[in-house]
Amino acid sequence: MKKFLLLVALIFSFAFDASATNGNRTFTSYTSTVDPTSTVICNIIKYTQGLGGPMITIVIIGAALLAIFGRMPWPALFALGAFTAVFFGAPAVVKAIAPGKVEACPTS
C-alpha cells in the first residue's frame, strides 16, 4: 500500500503543468512580475547580503582563531568557508552561466 501511494504521488507530481505563467506572460524577469511577494523577498536578500558581508568576516576570523587554538575542528572551518562562498557568490555564478537571461532582483 505504501509503494502504491508513493507511485500515485509521483504520478500526480508530473501530471500538472508547473510553469509559472500569468495569462500570456511567463515569469522570466523581475521587470515583468513586480508583485509584493517578489519585492519583499528581494528586500530581504539585499538586506542579508549587505549586512552579512561584514558579519561573516568577523565570524570567519573568530572561527579561524578557534581552529588555530584547537577549539574548533578544521573541517568545520572549511565547511563555513564553503557555505560563505556559495551563499555570497551565487548571484555571480548565475550571471556568469546565463548572462542577461536571469535576474531575480534588480541590481540598482
Z-matrix of the N, CA and C atoms (Angstrom, degrees):
N
C 1 1.446
C 2 1.525 1 110.87
N 3 1.349 2 115.84 1 -38.40
C 4 1.454 3 120.17 2 -179.15
C 5 1.528 4 110.73 3 -64.94
N 6 1.324 5 116.80 4 -41.61
C 7 1.462 6 120.35 5 179.14
C 8 1.524 7 110.94 6 -66.94
N 9 1.320 8 116.64 7 -35.24
C 10 1.458 9 120.25 8 178.29
C 11 1.529 10 110.76 9 -64.73
N 12 1.329 11 116.99 10 -44.17
C 13 1.463 12 120.18 11 179.56
C 14 1.525 13 111.09 12 -65.34
N 15 1.325 14 117.61 13 -37.22
C 16 1.450 15 120.19 14 175.93
C 17 1.523 16 111.39 15 -64.93
N 18 1.329 17 116.97 16 -38.21
C 19 1.458 18 120.93 17 177.24
C 20 1.527 19 110.82 18 -65.11
N 21 1.328 20 116.85 19 -42.95
C 22 1.466 21 120.59 20 177.87
C 23 1.526 22 110.17 21 -62.40
N 24 1.320 23 117.46 22 -42.83
C 25 1.467 24 120.85 23 178.46
C 26 1.524 25 111.03 24 -63.26
N 27 1.329 26 117.38 25 -38.74
C 28 1.451 27 121.26 26 177.76
C 29 1.525 28 111.10 27 -65.15
N 30 1.319 29 116.66 28 -43.36
C 31 1.470 30 120.49 29 179.21
C 32 1.523 31 110.36 30 -63.63
N 33 1.333 32 117.36 31 -44.50
C 34 1.463 33 119.72 32 179.85
C 35 1.522 34 112.33 33 -66.89
N 36 1.315 35 117.15 34 -29.08
C 37 1.455 36 118.54 35 179.89
C 38 1.522 37 111.92 36 -68.89
N 39 1.334 38 118.18 37 -27.16
C 40 1.458 39 121.66 38 177.64
C 41 1.522 40 112.94 39 -100.01
N 42 1.318 41 117.95 40 -2.74
C 43 1.454 42 120.71 41 -173.87
C 44 1.520 43 113.24 42 -78.93
N 45 1.312 44 117.69 43 -24.03
C 46 1.452 45 120.14 44 -174.39
C 47 1.515 46 110.25 45 -109.66
N 48 1.321 47 115.32 46 146.62
C 49 1.455 48 121.07 47 178.37
C 50 1.515 49 108.75 48 -73.87
N 51 1.308 50 117.20 49 122.66
C 52 1.454 51 121.22 50 -175.08
C 53 1.525 52 112.04 51 -103.30
N 54 1.320 53 117.90 52 17.52
C 55 1.457 54 118.18 53 179.35
C 56 1.516 55 109.61 54 -73.17
N 57 1.307 56 115.11 55 142.82
C 58 1.460 57 120.14 56 -178.19
C 59 1.514 58 108.71 57 -88.32
N 60 1.302 59 117.37 58 93.06
C 61 1.453 60 121.20 59 179.63
C 62 1.507 61 109.92 60 -120.86
N 63 1.294 62 115.38 61 151.16
C 64 1.459 63 121.91 62 176.93
C 65 1.515 64 106.43 63 -134.12
N 66 1.305 65 117.12 64 90.34
C 67 1.456 66 120.44 65 -175.38
C 68 1.512 67 109.52 66 72.51
N 69 1.318 68 115.41 67 -120.91
C 70 1.462 69 120.54 68 179.65
C 71 1.523 70 112.80 69 -94.56
N 72 1.348 71 117.32 70 -4.24
C 73 1.460 72 120.87 71 -178.26
C 74 1.520 73 110.09 72 -94.52
N 75 1.293 74 116.28 73 140.94
C 76 1.463 75 119.94 74 170.37
C 77 1.512 76 107.39 75 -106.85
N 78 1.304 77 116.99 76 146.97
C 79 1.456 78 121.42 77 -176.27
C 80 1.520 79 109.36 78 -82.25
N 81 1.321 80 116.58 79 91.42
C 82 1.464 81 119.94 80 -179.73
C 83 1.512 82 113.07 81 -116.33
N 84 1.306 83 117.95 82 -22.56
C 85 1.457 84 118.85 83 179.78
C 86 1.515 85 109.69 84 -142.84
N 87 1.302 86 115.37 85 164.10
C 88 1.457 87 120.61 86 -177.17
C 89 1.520 88 111.22 87 -68.04
N 90 1.315 89 117.81 88 -34.90
C 91 1.457 90 120.54 89 -174.39
C 92 1.521 91 112.37 90 -67.31
N 93 1.316 92 118.22 91 -27.02
C 94 1.458 93 119.93 92 -179.31
C 95 1.519 94 112.65 93 -87.35
N 96 1.328 95 118.17 94 -7.96
C 97 1.462 96 120.05 95 -174.98
C 98 1.518 97 111.97 96 -136.60
N 99 1.302 98 117.52 97 52.68
C 100 1.456 99 119.49 98 179.13
C 101 1.521 100 108.26 99 -77.39
N 102 1.307 101 115.97 100 103.95
C 103 1.460 102 121.69 101 176.95
C 104 1.523 103 108.01 102 -130.20
N 105 1.316 104 117.56 103 164.07
C 106 1.476 105 119.45 104 -175.84
C 107 1.523 106 114.18 105 -59.51
N 108 1.322 107 117.80 106 -37.51
C 109 1.463 108 120.56 107 -178.48
C 110 1.528 109 110.90 108 -64.62
N 111 1.323 110 116.74 109 -45.92
C 112 1.465 111 120.22 110 178.73
C 113 1.515 112 111.34 111 -62.65
N 114 1.323 113 116.25 112 -39.07
C 115 1.458 114 120.08 113 179.56
C 116 1.522 115 111.20 114 -63.91
N 117 1.333 116 117.02 115 -43.80
C 118 1.466 117 120.54 116 179.66
C 119 1.528 118 110.96 117 -65.01
N 120 1.322 119 117.46 118 -44.23
C 121 1.464 120 120.86 119 -179.61
C 122 1.529 121 110.49 120 -63.34
N 123 1.331 122 117.18 121 -41.59
C 124 1.463 123 120.14 122 178.56
C 125 1.523 124 111.42 123 -65.47
N 126 1.329 125 116.96 124 -38.02
C 127 1.461 126 119.58 125 177.26
C 128 1.523 127 111.53 126 -65.08
N 129 1.327 128 117.57 127 -39.18
C 130 1.469 129 121.31 128 177.74
C 131 1.530 130 110.46 129 -64.79
N 132 1.329 131 116.89 130 -42.68
C 133 1.463 132 120.67 131 179.81
C 134 1.526 133 110.58 132 -63.92
N 135 1.335 134 116.99 133 -44.94
C 136 1.470 135 120.19 134 179.46
C 137 1.530 136 110.95 135 -62.61
N 138 1.323 137 117.16 136 -43.10
C 139 1.466 138 120.80 137 -179.83
C 140 1.524 139 110.83 138 -63.71
N 141 1.336 140 115.94 139 -44.76
C 142 1.463 141 120.35 140 -178.66
C 143 1.518 142 111.15 141 -64.68
N 144 1.328 143 117.41 142 -44.50
C 145 1.461 144 119.25 143 -178.61
C 146 1.521 145 112.06 144 -74.25
N 147 1.324 146 118.02 145 -28.62
C 148 1.458 147 119.77 146 177.60
C 149 1.512 148 112.22 147 -73.79
N 150 1.321 149 116.96 148 -43.95
C 151 1.457 150 121.73 149 179.82
C 152 1.527 151 111.51 150 -81.57
N 153 1.309 152 115.62 151 -27.32
C 154 1.462 153 119.78 152 -174.60
C 155 1.510 154 114.62 153 -71.24
N 156 1.336 155 118.30 154 -26.88
C 157 1.457 156 120.78 155 -178.67
C 158 1.523 157 113.15 156 -59.12
N 159 1.324 158 117.57 157 -57.14
C 160 1.471 159 118.27 158 177.72
C 161 1.530 160 113.18 159 -64.16
N 162 1.324 161 116.99 160 -36.20
C 163 1.469 162 119.24 161 -179.04
C 164 1.523 163 111.35 162 -66.45
N 165 1.332 164 117.21 163 -43.97
C 166 1.462 165 119.05 164 -177.31
C 167 1.524 166 110.19 165 -69.87
N 168 1.328 167 117.87 166 -26.80
C 169 1.467 168 120.32 167 174.94
C 170 1.525 169 110.47 168 -62.75
N 171 1.323 170 116.03 169 -45.70
C 172 1.467 171 120.27 170 178.32
C 173 1.527 172 110.54 171 -64.41
N 174 1.334 173 116.25 172 -40.80
C 175 1.473 174 120.30 173 -179.90
C 176 1.522 175 110.61 174 -63.47
N 177 1.318 176 118.14 175 -43.26
C 178 1.466 177 120.77 176 -178.50
C 179 1.528 178 110.50 177 -67.95
N 180 1.332 179 117.50 178 -39.51
C 181 1.472 180 119.43 179 177.01
C 182 1.527 181 109.90 180 -62.65
N 183 1.322 182 117.25 181 -44.11
C 184 1.464 183 120.50 182 178.18
C 185 1.516 184 112.35 183 -63.81
N 186 1.334 185 116.69 184 -41.70
C 187 1.465 186 119.81 185 178.89
C 188 1.524 187 110.99 186 -66.03
N 189 1.333 188 116.46 187 -37.72
C 190 1.462 189 119.30 188 178.10
C 191 1.524 190 110.85 189 -64.00
N 192 1.336 191 116.80 190 -40.80
C 193 1.470 192 119.39 191 176.87
C 194 1.525 193 111.08 192 -64.25
N 195 1.337 194 116.55 193 -40.57
C 196 1.464 195 119.45 194 176.64
C 197 1.526 196 111.22 195 -61.73
N 198 1.338 197 116.80 196 -40.79
C 199 1.461 198 120.03 197 179.95
C 200 1.525 199 110.84 198 -67.94
N 201 1.328 200 117.35 199 -38.55
C 202 1.466 201 120.50 200 179.54
C 203 1.523 202 110.74 201 -62.83
N 204 1.324 203 116.89 202 -40.45
C 205 1.460 204 120.35 203 -178.34
C 206 1.527 205 113.45 204 -89.46
N 207 1.324 206 117.73 205 8.84
C 208 1.451 207 121.76 206 172.57
C 209 1.514 208 115.69 207 80.37
N 210 1.304 209 118.74 208 14.82
C 211 1.472 210 121.53 209 179.65
C 212 1.522 211 113.04 210 -93.95
N 213 1.311 212 116.55 211 -8.36
C 214 1.472 213 121.36 212 -179.99
C 215 1.521 214 107.80 213 -139.44
N 216 1.316 215 117.91 214 135.39
C 217 1.470 216 118.89 215 179.69
C 218 1.539 217 110.80 216 -69.03
N 219 1.323 218 114.94 217 144.88
C 220 1.458 219 119.93 218 -179.64
C 221 1.523 220 113.19 219 -61.47
N 222 1.345 221 119.94 220 -39.73
C 223 1.476 222 118.04 221 178.07
C 224 1.531 223 112.97 222 -59.30
N 225 1.326 224 117.67 223 -32.57
C 226 1.460 225 120.16 224 177.26
C 227 1.528 226 110.71 225 -66.41
N 228 1.325 227 116.90 226 -36.13
C 229 1.465 228 120.54 227 176.94
C 230 1.521 229 110.10 228 -66.03
N 231 1.323 230 117.51 229 -41.57
C 232 1.463 231 120.34 230 177.88
C 233 1.528 232 111.27 231 -66.34
N 234 1.329 233 117.26 232 -36.66
C 235 1.463 234 120.46 233 176.69
C 236 1.526 235 110.86 234 -65.26
N 237 1.326 236 117.32 235 -39.12
C 238 1.455 237 121.32 236 176.14
C 239 1.525 238 110.96 237 -62.63
N 240 1.306 239 116.47 238 -41.94
C 241 1.469 240 120.25 239 176.91
C 242 1.514 241 112.61 240 -64.17
N 243 1.337 242 116.91 241 -40.19
C 244 1.463 243 120.36 242 178.44
C 245 1.524 244 110.97 243 -66.62
N 246 1.326 245 117.00 244 -41.69
C 247 1.461 246 120.18 245 177.21
C 248 1.517 247 110.87 246 -60.90
N 249 1.312 248 116.60 247 -43.49
C 250 1.457 249 120.80 248 179.94
C 251 1.523 250 110.96 249 -62.63
N 252 1.314 251 116.70 250 -43.25
C 253 1.461 252 120.19 251 179.57
C 254 1.521 253 111.59 252 -63.62
N 255 1.313 254 117.13 253 -41.21
C 256 1.465 255 120.28 254 -179.94
C 257 1.517 256 111.02 255 -68.85
N 258 1.336 257 117.23 256 -45.13
C 259 1.462 258 120.97 257 -175.58
C 260 1.521 259 111.98 258 -66.79
N 261 1.325 260 116.97 259 -46.01
C 262 1.457 261 120.00 260 -175.97
C 263 1.524 262 113.12 261 -90.10
N 264 1.324 263 118.09 262 -16.01
C 265 1.457 264 120.37 263 -179.50
C 266 1.511 265 114.71 264 -100.63
N 267 1.323 266 117.98 265 -3.84
C 268 1.463 267 120.63 266 -176.63
C 269 1.532 268 113.28 267 -60.40
N 270 1.333 269 120.04 268 -44.76
C 271 1.469 270 117.96 269 179.54
C 272 1.529 271 113.16 270 -60.47
N 273 1.324 272 117.77 271 -37.67
C 274 1.461 273 120.55 272 178.75
C 275 1.527 274 111.37 273 -67.03
N 276 1.329 275 116.59 274 -38.05
C 277 1.467 276 120.38 275 179.03
C 278 1.526 277 110.34 276 -66.09
N 279 1.323 278 116.97 277 -43.48
C 280 1.471 279 120.51 278 -179.63
C 281 1.520 280 110.45 279 -64.92
N 282 1.328 281 117.44 280 -41.32
C 283 1.466 282 120.19 281 178.48
C 284 1.525 283 111.40 282 -65.82
N 285 1.335 284 117.57 283 -31.89
C 286 1.459 285 120.51 284 178.59
C 287 1.521 286 111.19 285 -72.92
N 288 1.334 287 116.81 286 -35.33
C 289 1.464 288 120.24 287 -178.64
C 290 1.528 289 110.92 288 -75.48
N 291 1.326 290 116.83 289 -43.80
C 292 1.463 291 120.95 290 -177.45
C 293 1.531 292 109.62 291 -129.68
N 294 1.325 293 117.57 292 77.12
C 295 1.467 294 118.85 293 -176.47
C 296 1.535 295 111.45 294 -69.07
N 297 1.312 296 115.22 295 130.65
C 298 1.457 297 120.70 296 175.90
C 299 1.514 298 115.71 297 77.93
N 300 1.325 299 118.40 298 -3.51
C 301 1.460 300 120.25 299 -176.23
C 302 1.510 301 112.31 300 -104.06
N 303 1.307 302 117.22 301 -30.14
C 304 1.455 303 120.95 302 -175.33
C 305 1.516 304 108.68 303 -122.89
N 306 1.326 305 115.55 304 125.51
C 307 1.458 306 121.00 305 173.78
C 308 1.509 307 107.31 306 -149.90
N 309 1.319 308 115.58 307 105.56
C 310 1.460 309 119.19 308 -177.80
C 311 1.519 310 111.21 309 -75.77
N 312 1.312 311 117.28 310 -42.79
C 313 1.463 312 122.50 311 -179.02
C 314 1.519 313 108.41 312 -127.81
N 315 1.317 314 117.25 313 145.00
C 316 1.468 315 118.04 314 177.16
C 317 1.522 316 110.64 315 -67.18
N 318 1.312 317 116.69 316 143.37
C 319 1.451 318 121.17 317 -175.76
C 320 1.516 319 112.83 318 -87.65
N 321 1.306 320 118.93 319 -11.60
C 322 1.460 321 120.38 320 -178.37
C 323 1.494 322 112.28 321 -82.61
